Amino acid sequence: MSTASSLEFRRSPIALAELPVVGAGELIPTVHGEWVDYANFDHGASTPALVSVAAAVERASLTYSSVHRGKGWNSRVSSALYEAAREEVASFVGAREGDQVVFTRNTTDSFNLLARALPRDTTVIVFETEHHATLLPWDARRTLRLPVPASVKDAEALLRTGLKETAAVKGPRLVVLNGASNVTGEYWPLERLVPIARAAGARVALDAAQLAPHRRLDLAALDVDWVAFSGHKLYAPYGAGVLAGRADWLDAAAPYLAGGGATQAVTPAGTRWQTGPARHEAGSPNVLGVVALAAACAALREHAGAVHAHEEALAQRLRDGLAAIPGVETYSIFGPAHDRAPVVTFTIDGLDSGLVSAALSAEHGIGVRDGKFCAHLLVDSLLEESGTDATTAVRVSAGLATTDEHVERLLAAVASLASGGPRAAYEHDAGHGWVVRDDPRDLTVTLPW
Ligand SMILES: Cc1ncc(COP(=O)(O)O)c(C=O)c1O
């Protein structure tokens, strides 16, 4: 592999059979005086780094220097790595000829960039099920929100109706779809929805924040125009994200940030801006974050089969195990049997979700998330539909840091909470939510610097 920098690259094999993560096996204290292996069920929010990703960052740090305009040897190496990372990510997303890979901070940043790049008269069509990052960046006056569908067929019908309703509106249309729900983990039926958008002449942007860690992405095969995802949800928590896809609107738009790196020439008469990814990457780039992202993409691509097998087993056991516990309600958009990532959202009758997550953490060493997961419209709709009194829910999201023992511990802990409530005493505090009363643990954290 070589790049325009004239440096040649050699790839060291990723010889990791099971993709270990940094921090696996670290012991943490419970309120009952035990030390247990931290059971991370919060991958949907953010993942730990893969060991191979942290190692790549450490290696790249040895030659770290400024990129693009520096002429020193380390600048040449860092610049070459930065551009090689772009190629790696392009392969990861199955980029087509002419597609661009723009490095951003995260998915939120990517969709805000895309929103700014839309031609002025674009109409956006988006389901209310979406994460706020995908729901909110668009001009509200030109956005049609489709309700939460009741089934795959309903989603198709809603999209068809939305496209019909907007057919006479002047200007291009953009359909924004999600690859996998961050609330229910369900994979969206892209193979059914994208052709509907295409047949109506609309463009498609895909939120792959929850899809990329679990399933292969392929812009060409999916026939979508743009895809966005975050490094920190893909075992590369070093502050880089991606917007990849068609160049035309990106090149025609004003730069996302005005500043150095995005310009071709600045004269008293005005500024000539770059085209290509540099147009939207003004400022000094996050080289190590981008190296981390590329390393994660390479590792996940190489071990896609192992990741899939690990997660399929977890997803099945989590879904079946939680659904079988009396007093536990699990949630779904398309129906309980729908294919999904290892993510399950549930409530326990009569127990506040914040108390459930506090007790799972304090008493069992299990990290989960409670609330509405930045998808308020979807969570409100699912809770209302089910008739529960709960106003928030608990989400468990497994991944490469999750073991079979973690799953069994979680299921036993939820069953115990559902049947007898928490064992420790808790109090609610406005700043921190539910906390253990008179917590006996040493609550000081040693600063890592
Ligand atoms: C489906 C989905 N889209 C977008 C985002 C936003 O990602 P980020 O916070 O990395 O910008 C998230 C984050 O949870 C998500 O789950």
The ligand as a Tripos MOL2 file, in Angstrom:
@<TRIPOS>MOLECULE
LIG
   16    16     1     0     0
SMALL
NO_CHARGES

@<TRIPOS>ATOM
      1 C1        -27.9910    5.7340   16.9520 C.3       1 LIG1
      2 C2        -27.1110    6.8420   17.4160 C.ar      1 LIG1
      3 N1        -26.9010    7.8820   16.6010 N.ar      1 LIG1
      4 C3        -26.1130    8.9100   16.9460 C.ar      1 LIG1
      5 C4        -25.5030    8.9370   18.1750 C.ar      1 LIG1
      6 C5        -24.6280   10.1050   18.5300 C.3       1 LIG1
      7 O1        -23.3350    9.6450   18.6680 O.3       1 LIG1
      8 P1        -22.2280   10.6210   19.2830 P.3       1 LIG1
      9 O2        -22.6700   10.9000   20.6770 O.co2     1 LIG1
     10 O3        -20.9830    9.8100   19.2290 O.co2     1 LIG1
     11 O4        -22.1790   11.8230   18.4470 O.co2     1 LIG1
     12 C6        -25.7030    7.8970   19.0660 C.ar      1 LIG1
     13 C7        -25.0880    7.9230   20.4110 C.2       1 LIG1
     14 O5        -25.5210    7.2690   21.3280 O.2       1 LIG1
     15 C8        -26.5170    6.8090   18.6740 C.ar      1 LIG1
     16 O6        -26.7210    5.7780   19.4830 O.3       1 LIG1
@<TRIPOS>BOND
     1     1     2 1
     2     2     3 ar
     3     2    15 ar
     4     3     4 ar
     5     4     5 ar
     6     5     6 1
     7     5    12 ar
     8     6     7 1
     9     7     8 1
    10     8     9 2
    11     8    10 1
    12     8    11 1
    13    12    13 1
    14    12    15 ar
    15    13    14 2
    16    15    16 1
@<TRIPOS>SUBSTRUCTURE
     1 LIG1         1 GROUP 0 **** ****
